[in-house]
Amino acid sequence: GTPPHGCRAARSALEQVMASEENPLTKKTGSPFKVLRAQHYHADRSSRRQVPRSLSGAPSSGDLQLVGNTLEPCLESEEADIDFDTKYYAALLMGSFMVREGGSCDVESGSAYGAALMLPQLARSAGWPLLLTGLSLRVWFFLVVNICMQYSMLMLISREENVLDTIAGQMNLCNFGAGSRGPLGTEITPERTYSWDQWITRVFVKDSLKALFPHRLAEIEAAIDPGEYALESRWAREICCFIFIIATMGEFLLTINMGKLLYMVPTKDESWLTARSAEAEATQWHEDDAGAEGNVLDKVKIQVAGIPRRWKIFYCLFLLLPKAVLWYLCCRIGVEFLMETSTIAEVIVNAVAMTFILYIDEMMCSFLMSQTTRSILSRCEEFVLYDVTTEGRMTDQEIMLEFCEKQKWKYIRFMDFVELVPGKLLTAVLLTAMFIACYFWRKCDITTDGEVVSRTMYKPTIIHDNFLQVLFPSLVPRVAEPFWEMPEG
């Protein structure tokens, strides 16, 4: 219907302000999302008369509403009770996060990988001075030591699982558990379920008695039951695998971020060292320099910038590729190690213990690298992938229209529902399923009864495996005769 006289008068007055050259709602802001000081009009609720009011800061009346592309006062709106300040600052908050959805690329500040990437670029930018060149050589020495240590730990675990345990006569655990048949071909029950160490000892005792008393085989077979090697809980094993993958997600995301940085930064010979502006220098704050006056470091800006093509190729081959391979090996070997753990307590402890391998590089950076290196890493600023001037170009009217009015439920889109899906959680679930499926595909078979059992086992002909055999366990040479195969049902 027709709005009352007071509302029409307020609307007319506001349109005059909007059309004037001094209109604060269409005036460009000098700094990001700066609140304009302006004169605006609002309608008094009780008398419905036009009341001018000067305001320092953002508008505070709850009677202003966006209609189309203009802000209009309307007391009859059901949102009139919501304070305008609240809506305005909510729009600023949402707008700031939405503008930054483009993301950024930064260097790992607490890792040997981050130091190995950044310090050579600083030395290159400065013309290879002695100090920065020496620091670069030292961090690359730490990186090589870190890669050797991480790979050695993973290689030893893989050797135990794929070589030494097989030589000892251990079959794959697969889904041996209650309700199915075990390695001896008998039905598994909770009271007959044992871990590998317990089960192999019981089997050894029974076989020893048979060898000592061959004339009493039937009596020994009837009186001694070694039980079966089986899982205590399938769910505990799979949940621990999922927790382990979540713990490795940090390294996975850091690897993605490094690849993103090498791809997104310009392939140019740009300097990573620039002078900091006077305004930024005045507000720069570092905890380690608290209270220092005229700190020289505050005059220097260290920021991710362009990397020459030859350096990008070098980083991809000797930094990104080893980091990605180590993450893959840790996840694959770690999941296989957990899948071969039969008891609940051991699988929980192993899920926590395996993750430390991926954090050796951070321990080396924190405890072995110099304070100078860590200070330089902490001062490196990120490479933003969004337009940093977007905020400064927007007027108050555009802010309210884009980040307040268009956030109402009537503007909901299909992508808004898609954004509700937790992407990192879904990625962790998919990675867990992938590595568990890889374990079953490599080490297990499905019987005619639908049971998932170990493949026929062959002993390896070597004790020490090499790099390729760690990556591809199927390359380990084995004898022709099996030492175990699943008994017929």
Disulfide bonds with the S-S distance in Angstrom:
Cys174-Cys444 2.06
